[in-house]
């Protein structure tokens, strides 16, 4: 490998985790108002599993054109170079940063060329590998604070409370003054209680009909939206950050209809975090309201194992892939 190349996680066809391998890709050169980041770690996200498996080909591509494809949505790392006309103000060489690429994959690589608006400074004292569990926290902030406008004293249900977004949502809900109920796997109930949930239930044995009413429901699973929507109070709000990819047409139709007809609407969004959101996340971390929860750390060479671990379920926080 020469100086113009780098290691990156790639796949040449859609399929199971085993299609992933570590190959070489061109090392990016930062353009105007961009910076070059040496990536220290990334997390594995559910959307990547669907993308790798070919379940969202309208987004990732319907044909074999464009292969090999890349993996990775978020990242932590260190700024190592600035492109022409650097943004003022903005991170400088040597700064520790975290960020999200947006709606494209590619952060599972040794280097990234990114714009300042896609990242922010990592709080001092936070390890960059552990910090990789937190960029997804911007989704929780958008969902609860901005979309649902969660208020003190309201009742919040977090479905998927021990997952990557869920563990941040439980902590954030508590910090915003809500009464937090979490659904999680049986072995993770103590974890979500420790993170701030007032009540925690095993999702495998608890049906929606077993639960009380809630002012806000955050759904990270993407299934059974009508059943959980019925748990809302008359002024309740439901925010969904996932949909059932195996029934994509009907799931998206329901979400679209719910935003138009009737009360207790379901708000669905795909996060595109900004610099401001990352700065907000940093303040929550610095205040102690939010802390990272890491399940397992894999080296880049074992990214297929990392995908397999997330697919197996029962994860406590985030699966991390370390590059440095």
PLY file of the C-alpha trace (Angstrom):
ply
format ascii 1.0
element vertex 324
property float x
property float y
property float z
element edge 323
property int vertex1
property int vertex2
end_header
0.00 0.00 0.00
1.44 3.36 -1.03
0.92 6.87 0.33
-2.08 7.49 -1.93
-4.00 4.49 -0.54
-5.61 3.53 2.73
-7.34 0.56 4.35
-11.13 0.51 4.20
-14.01 -1.90 4.81
-15.48 -2.95 1.47
-17.97 -5.39 -0.05
-18.33 -6.53 -3.68
-21.89 -7.88 -3.48
-24.92 -7.71 -1.23
-25.13 -10.46 1.33
-24.38 -11.61 4.89
-21.65 -10.10 7.09
-19.07 -12.39 5.48
-19.14 -10.33 2.26
-17.22 -7.62 4.15
-13.45 -7.49 3.84
-10.63 -5.01 4.42
-9.15 -3.76 1.16
-7.55 -0.62 -0.17
-9.17 2.57 -1.41
-7.80 5.91 -2.60
-6.74 8.12 0.29
-8.91 11.27 0.07
-7.49 14.72 -0.50
-9.41 17.50 1.29
-10.97 20.04 -1.02
-11.79 23.69 -0.33
-13.24 24.16 3.19
-12.73 20.45 3.94
-10.42 18.71 6.40
-8.70 15.35 6.45
-9.53 13.24 9.49
-7.59 10.19 10.56
-10.32 7.87 11.79
-9.82 6.23 15.19
-13.13 4.37 15.54
-16.64 3.98 14.16
-19.82 2.32 15.41
-21.97 -0.23 13.59
-25.49 1.00 12.84
-28.64 -0.85 11.89
-28.93 0.98 8.59
-25.57 -0.43 7.54
-26.82 -3.98 8.08
-29.73 -3.31 5.71
-27.45 -1.61 3.20
-24.93 -4.45 3.17
-27.69 -7.07 2.87
-29.27 -5.26 -0.09
-32.58 -4.51 1.66
-32.56 -0.82 0.73
-31.33 -0.99 -2.85
-33.33 2.06 -3.87
-30.76 3.92 -1.77
-27.63 1.79 -2.17
-28.12 0.79 -5.82
-30.23 -1.75 -7.70
-27.44 -3.23 -9.84
-23.83 -4.31 -9.46
-22.66 -0.91 -10.60
-20.81 1.03 -7.96
-19.11 -1.93 -6.29
-17.02 -2.26 -4.27
-19.13 -0.33 -1.78
-18.05 1.08 1.56
-19.29 0.79 5.15
-19.56 3.15 8.11
-21.73 6.18 8.94
-20.18 7.85 11.99
-16.64 8.32 13.21
-14.24 9.71 15.77
-10.74 10.79 14.90
-8.09 13.49 14.67
-7.77 16.28 12.13
-4.47 15.78 10.29
-4.72 18.29 7.40
-6.84 21.19 6.14
-7.87 21.80 2.55
-7.65 25.13 0.74
-9.61 28.06 2.18
-10.27 26.46 5.60
-13.49 27.43 7.35
-13.29 30.13 10.02
-13.88 29.25 12.77
-13.44 25.51 12.55
-11.40 22.57 13.82
-7.66 22.75 13.31
-4.91 20.18 12.83
-4.58 18.10 15.98
-8.17 18.58 17.14
-10.11 15.49 18.24
-13.46 15.31 16.46
-16.58 13.20 16.02
-19.13 13.29 13.25
-21.53 11.57 10.86
-21.27 11.39 7.07
-25.00 11.85 6.56
-26.82 9.45 4.22
-23.74 7.89 2.66
-21.49 5.09 3.86
-17.71 5.27 3.98
-16.43 6.10 7.46
-14.95 2.61 8.00
-11.67 3.77 6.51
-8.39 5.14 7.77
-9.04 8.67 6.45
-12.03 10.87 5.61
-12.34 14.23 3.88
-15.25 16.01 5.57
-16.78 19.47 5.92
-16.81 21.29 9.29
-20.60 21.11 9.44
-20.43 17.31 9.65
-18.49 17.20 12.92
-17.58 18.88 16.18
-14.95 18.67 18.89
-14.97 15.65 21.20
-15.25 16.61 24.89
-11.95 16.65 26.74
-11.14 13.49 28.65
-13.40 11.25 26.54
-11.53 8.36 24.92
-11.97 8.35 21.14
-12.93 4.67 21.01
-15.59 5.11 23.69
-16.67 8.37 22.08
-17.57 6.44 18.91
-20.64 5.16 20.77
-22.10 8.67 20.98
-22.50 10.35 17.55
-25.78 8.43 17.23
-26.85 10.39 20.30
-27.65 13.30 18.00
-30.58 11.19 16.75
-31.93 10.91 20.30
-31.59 14.67 20.81
-33.45 15.41 17.57
-36.16 12.86 18.35
-36.92 13.80 21.95
-36.00 17.47 22.24
-36.73 18.78 18.74
-39.38 16.50 17.20
-41.36 15.36 20.27
-40.59 18.47 22.35
-40.48 16.29 25.46
-41.38 18.28 28.58
-40.62 17.73 32.29
-43.12 15.43 33.96
-44.25 13.74 30.76
-44.23 9.96 30.41
-41.75 8.64 27.86
-41.53 5.11 26.41
-38.24 4.13 24.76
-38.66 1.02 22.65
-35.22 -0.54 22.26
-33.85 1.04 25.41
-30.58 -0.92 25.45
-29.66 -0.29 21.79
-27.33 2.36 20.42
-29.92 5.14 20.23
-31.96 3.76 23.12
-29.25 4.03 25.77
-28.79 7.71 24.93
-32.55 8.33 24.76
-33.07 6.85 28.24
-30.39 9.13 29.68
-31.62 12.17 27.77
-35.24 11.55 28.74
-34.22 11.49 32.39
-32.14 14.65 31.94
-35.14 16.41 30.36
-37.24 15.60 33.41
-39.47 12.88 31.95
-40.71 9.71 33.62
-38.86 7.12 31.54
-40.05 3.61 30.73
-37.79 1.38 28.63
-38.38 -1.86 26.73
-35.26 -4.00 26.44
-34.07 -7.60 26.53
-34.29 -9.42 29.85
-30.53 -9.37 30.45
-30.38 -5.62 29.82
-33.08 -4.42 32.20
-30.60 -3.59 34.96
-28.55 -1.58 32.45
-31.43 0.67 31.38
-32.45 1.18 35.01
-28.87 2.20 35.81
-29.01 4.69 32.92
-32.07 6.36 34.40
-35.19 4.43 33.41
-37.83 4.54 36.15
-39.38 1.35 34.80
-37.99 -1.36 32.53
-39.79 -4.28 30.88
-38.70 -7.30 28.86
-39.84 -6.68 25.29
-40.17 -10.43 24.68
-42.87 -10.87 27.32
-44.47 -7.42 27.35
-47.06 -6.58 24.72
-48.26 -3.05 23.93
-51.61 -3.86 25.58
-49.75 -4.51 28.86
-48.44 -0.95 29.01
-50.04 2.32 30.22
-50.44 5.52 28.22
-47.50 7.71 27.29
-47.04 11.29 26.21
-44.10 10.38 23.98
-43.10 7.07 22.39
-39.67 6.71 20.78
-39.53 3.66 18.50
-36.13 2.37 17.38
-37.36 -1.02 16.10
-39.54 -0.05 13.16
-42.30 -2.62 13.64
-45.82 -2.59 15.16
-46.22 1.15 14.78
-50.05 1.09 14.99
-50.00 -0.88 18.27
-47.59 1.51 19.96
-49.33 4.56 18.54
-52.46 3.48 20.38
-50.56 3.93 23.67
-50.37 7.69 23.17
-52.37 10.11 25.25
-54.68 12.46 23.28
-51.86 14.98 22.97
-49.18 12.29 22.65
-46.41 12.19 20.08
-44.62 9.19 18.59
-41.22 9.46 16.93
-39.98 6.58 14.79
-36.38 6.38 13.61
-36.78 3.05 11.79
-39.29 1.19 9.64
-39.84 -2.46 8.75
-37.59 -2.96 5.70
-39.22 -6.34 5.05
-42.56 -4.54 4.56
-41.16 -1.25 3.36
-44.05 -0.12 1.14
-46.79 -0.63 3.74
-44.63 0.67 6.61
-43.74 3.88 4.80
-47.34 4.34 3.64
-48.55 4.12 7.24
-45.94 6.59 8.46
-46.80 9.02 5.68
-50.55 8.77 6.36
-50.09 9.24 10.10
-48.45 12.61 9.54
-51.54 13.87 7.69
-54.59 12.26 9.27
-55.77 12.35 12.85
-54.22 13.26 16.13
-51.30 11.47 17.80
-49.20 11.64 14.68
-46.09 9.53 14.09
-43.07 11.60 13.22
-40.45 9.74 11.18
-37.07 11.17 10.27
-33.66 10.12 9.04
-31.03 12.04 10.97
-28.59 14.42 9.32
-26.82 15.87 12.35
-25.26 19.30 12.21
-22.35 20.94 13.99
-24.86 22.50 16.40
-26.29 19.11 17.35
-22.83 17.72 18.02
-22.05 20.74 20.18
-25.28 20.10 22.11
-24.31 16.45 22.53
-20.91 17.49 23.87
-22.57 19.72 26.48
-24.78 16.84 27.67
-21.68 14.65 27.98
-19.67 17.31 29.79
-22.51 17.85 32.27
-22.61 14.12 33.05
-26.17 13.70 31.71
-25.05 11.31 28.95
-22.26 8.76 28.99
-21.15 6.25 26.34
-22.21 2.62 26.59
-19.93 0.24 24.66
-20.84 -3.39 24.15
-17.80 -4.76 22.28
-14.81 -3.33 20.39
-13.60 -5.10 17.25
-10.54 -4.28 15.11
-11.23 -3.24 11.52
-10.13 -6.66 10.29
-13.08 -8.18 12.20
-15.78 -5.85 10.90
-17.74 -8.87 9.64
-17.85 -10.17 13.23
-19.03 -6.74 14.39
-21.94 -6.87 11.91
-22.76 -10.41 12.95
-22.82 -9.39 16.62
-25.28 -6.56 15.97
-27.50 -8.82 13.86
-27.60 -11.37 16.69
-29.37 -8.82 18.90
-29.21 -8.30 22.64
-26.57 -5.60 22.28
-25.85 -3.33 25.26
-25.14 0.07 23.73
-22.91 0.23 20.68
-20.68 -2.17 18.77
-17.45 -0.32 17.99
-14.87 -0.93 15.24
-11.42 0.41 16.08
-9.02 1.55 13.34
-6.17 3.02 15.43
0 1
1 2
2 3
3 4
4 5
5 6
6 7
7 8
8 9
9 10
10 11
11 12
12 13
13 14
14 15
15 16
16 17
17 18
18 19
19 20
20 21
21 22
22 23
23 24
24 25
25 26
26 27
27 28
28 29
29 30
30 31
31 32
32 33
33 34
34 35
35 36
36 37
37 38
38 39
39 40
40 41
41 42
42 43
43 44
44 45
45 46
46 47
47 48
48 49
49 50
50 51
51 52
52 53
53 54
54 55
55 56
56 57
57 58
58 59
59 60
60 61
61 62
62 63
63 64
64 65
65 66
66 67
67 68
68 69
69 70
70 71
71 72
72 73
73 74
74 75
75 76
76 77
77 78
78 79
79 80
80 81
81 82
82 83
83 84
84 85
85 86
86 87
87 88
88 89
89 90
90 91
91 92
92 93
93 94
94 95
95 96
96 97
97 98
98 99
99 100
100 101
101 102
102 103
103 104
104 105
105 106
106 107
107 108
108 109
109 110
110 111
111 112
112 113
113 114
114 115
115 116
116 117
117 118
118 119
119 120
120 121
121 122
122 123
123 124
124 125
125 126
126 127
127 128
128 129
129 130
130 131
131 132
132 133
133 134
134 135
135 136
136 137
137 138
138 139
139 140
140 141
141 142
142 143
143 144
144 145
145 146
146 147
147 148
148 149
149 150
150 151
151 152
152 153
153 154
154 155
155 156
156 157
157 158
158 159
159 160
160 161
161 162
162 163
163 164
164 165
165 166
166 167
167 168
168 169
169 170
170 171
171 172
172 173
173 174
174 175
175 176
176 177
177 178
178 179
179 180
180 181
181 182
182 183
183 184
184 185
185 186
186 187
187 188
188 189
189 190
190 191
191 192
192 193
193 194
194 195
195 196
196 197
197 198
198 199
199 200
200 201
201 202
202 203
203 204
204 205
205 206
206 207
207 208
208 209
209 210
210 211
211 212
212 213
213 214
214 215
215 216
216 217
217 218
218 219
219 220
220 221
221 222
222 223
223 224
224 225
225 226
226 227
227 228
228 229
229 230
230 231
231 232
232 233
233 234
234 235
235 236
236 237
237 238
238 239
239 240
240 241
241 242
242 243
243 244
244 245
245 246
246 247
247 248
248 249
249 250
250 251
251 252
252 253
253 254
254 255
255 256
256 257
257 258
258 259
259 260
260 261
261 262
262 263
263 264
264 265
265 266
266 267
267 268
268 269
269 270
270 271
271 272
272 273
273 274
274 275
275 276
276 277
277 278
278 279
279 280
280 281
281 282
282 283
283 284
284 285
285 286
286 287
287 288
288 289
289 290
290 291
291 292
292 293
293 294
294 295
295 296
296 297
297 298
298 299
299 300
300 301
301 302
302 303
303 304
304 305
305 306
306 307
307 308
308 309
309 310
310 311
311 312
312 313
313 314
314 315
315 316
316 317
317 318
318 319
319 320
320 321
321 322
322 323
